[in-house]
């Protein structure tokens, strides 16, 4: 399958690979779930010619790259390549993401998405968790605060949604990040132009939650 124009702009024959040197036994394991498949079943929303699955892929790759530069973390991607397709239908796609995280096993699960609405004025960032005032809820609060501070998006809040498969079935604290609205033009352009900043916002939010200092320049 041929990558979209937006994805080709990002994907310049560069791919991040997991570090295989050093001792990672004490590293904090972060499973990065880039929401949706590249096409077909479990594909994402679209807005202004931009596909959600391309945004989530790129932001996830950037987040993986950032974590790879920080010896305190070990990252793993659900979609290591733009063509990676998980499962054979919607349910199995979600089940495979959860199984990868549980079997690794991850310490934290971060699912990356872009929101959509029939109302083009709907905008802003929000994060979903399984239950309020849980470990995931506090992590989500710090991640959302940093995304809003860094990108200037509207703070929509942290919400509980136990019906979300990836939140309900993961064995570690799990959050689902809605970066911004792909169907709002300003938000759409922000995600196209600043995917690295969204990724870095998630990273700093994670640091803030863990009370770890920033060590990357």
URSULUR-V672757 format. One record per residue. N is the residue number from 0. RES is the residue in one letter. SS is DSSP state (H for helix, E for strand, L for the rest). OMEGA is omega in whole degrees, -180 to 180 (999 if undefined). Layout:
BEGIN
<<N	RES	SS	OMEGA> <N	RES	SS	OMEGA>>
END
This chain:
BEGIN
<<0	X	L	-178> <1	X	L	-180> <2	X	L	178> <3	X	L	179> <4	X	H	-180> <5	X	H	-179> <6	X	H	179> <7	X	H	178> <8	X	H	-179> <9	X	H	-167> <10	X	L	-176> <11	X	L	179> <12	X	L	-179> <13	X	L	175> <14	X	L	177> <15	X	L	176> <16	X	L	-179> <17	X	L	175> <18	X	L	178> <19	X	L	177> <20	X	L	178> <21	X	L	-178> <22	X	L	-179> <23	X	L	-175> <24	X	L	-179> <25	X	L	-179> <26	X	L	177> <27	X	E	-174> <28	X	E	-179> <29	X	E	175> <30	X	E	-178> <31	X	E	180> <32	X	E	177> <33	X	E	-171> <34	X	L	171> <35	X	L	178> <36	X	E	-177> <37	X	L	179> <38	X	L	176> <39	X	L	-179> <40	X	L	-179> <41	X	L	172> <42	X	E	-174> <43	X	L	179> <44	X	L	177> <45	X	E	176> <46	X	E	178> <47	X	L	177> <48	X	L	-180> <49	X	E	-178> <50	X	E	180> <51	X	H	-176> <52	X	H	176> <53	X	H	177> <54	X	H	-177> <55	X	H	178> <56	X	H	-176> <57	X	H	179> <58	X	H	178> <59	X	H	177> <60	X	H	178> <61	X	H	180> <62	X	H	177> <63	X	H	179> <64	X	H	178> <65	X	H	180> <66	X	H	-180> <67	X	H	178> <68	X	L	-177> <69	X	L	-174> <70	X	L	-178> <71	X	L	-175> <72	X	E	170> <73	X	E	-177> <74	X	E	175> <75	X	E	-177> <76	X	E	173> <77	X	L	-180> <78	X	L	-178> <79	X	L	177> <80	X	L	179> <81	X	L	-177> <82	X	L	-177> <83	X	L	177> <84	X	L	-177> <85	X	L	177> <86	X	L	-179> <87	X	L	171> <88	X	L	-175> <89	X	H	-176> <90	X	H	-179> <91	X	H	177> <92	X	H	178> <93	X	H	-179> <94	X	H	-179> <95	X	H	178> <96	X	H	180> <97	X	H	-179> <98	X	H	178> <99	X	H	-178> <100	X	H	-178> <101	X	H	-176> <102	X	H	-176> <103	X	H	-4> <104	X	L	178> <105	X	L	172> <106	X	L	179> <107	X	E	-179> <108	X	E	-180> <109	X	E	179> <110	X	E	-174> <111	X	E	-179> <112	X	E	169> <113	X	E	-176> <114	X	E	179> <115	X	L	179> <116	X	L	174> <117	X	L	178> <118	X	L	-177> <119	X	L	178> <120	X	L	178> <121	X	L	-176> <122	X	L	175> <123	X	L	-177> <124	X	E	177> <125	X	E	-180> <126	X	E	-179> <127	X	E	178> <128	X	E	-179> <129	X	L	-178> <130	X	L	-178> <131	X	L	174> <132	X	L	174> <133	X	L	175> <134	X	H	180> <135	X	H	-179> <136	X	H	180> <137	X	H	175> <138	X	H	-180> <139	X	H	-180> <140	X	H	-180> <141	X	H	178> <142	X	H	-179> <143	X	H	-180> <144	X	H	-178> <145	X	H	176> <146	X	H	-179> <147	X	H	180> <148	X	H	-174> <149	X	H	-174> <150	X	H	-179> <151	X	L	177> <152	X	L	178> <153	X	L	179> <154	X	E	-180> <155	X	E	175> <156	X	E	174> <157	X	E	-175> <158	X	E	174> <159	X	E	176> <160	X	L	-178> <161	X	L	-179> <162	X	L	-179> <163	X	L	-172> <164	X	H	-174> <165	X	H	177> <166	X	H	-175> <167	X	H	-170> <168	X	H	175> <169	X	L	-177> <170	X	L	180> <171	X	L	176> <172	X	E	-174> <173	X	E	176> <174	X	E	175> <175	X	E	-173> <176	X	E	171> <177	X	E	-172> <178	X	E	-178> <179	X	E	-176> <180	X	E	179> <181	X	L	-178> <182	X	L	173> <183	X	L	-170> <184	X	H	-178> <185	X	H	177> <186	X	H	180> <187	X	H	-179> <188	X	H	179> <189	X	H	179> <190	X	H	177> <191	X	H	-172> <192	X	H	-174> <193	X	L	-180> <194	X	H	179> <195	X	H	-179> <196	X	H	174> <197	X	H	179> <198	X	H	-179> <199	X	H	176> <200	X	H	177> <201	X	H	-180> <202	X	H	-179> <203	X	H	175> <204	X	H	176> <205	X	H	177> <206	X	H	-179> <207	X	H	179> <208	X	H	-177> <209	X	H	-178> <210	X	L	177> <211	X	L	179> <212	X	L	173> <213	X	L	-179> <214	X	L	-180> <215	X	L	-180> <216	X	L	999>>
END
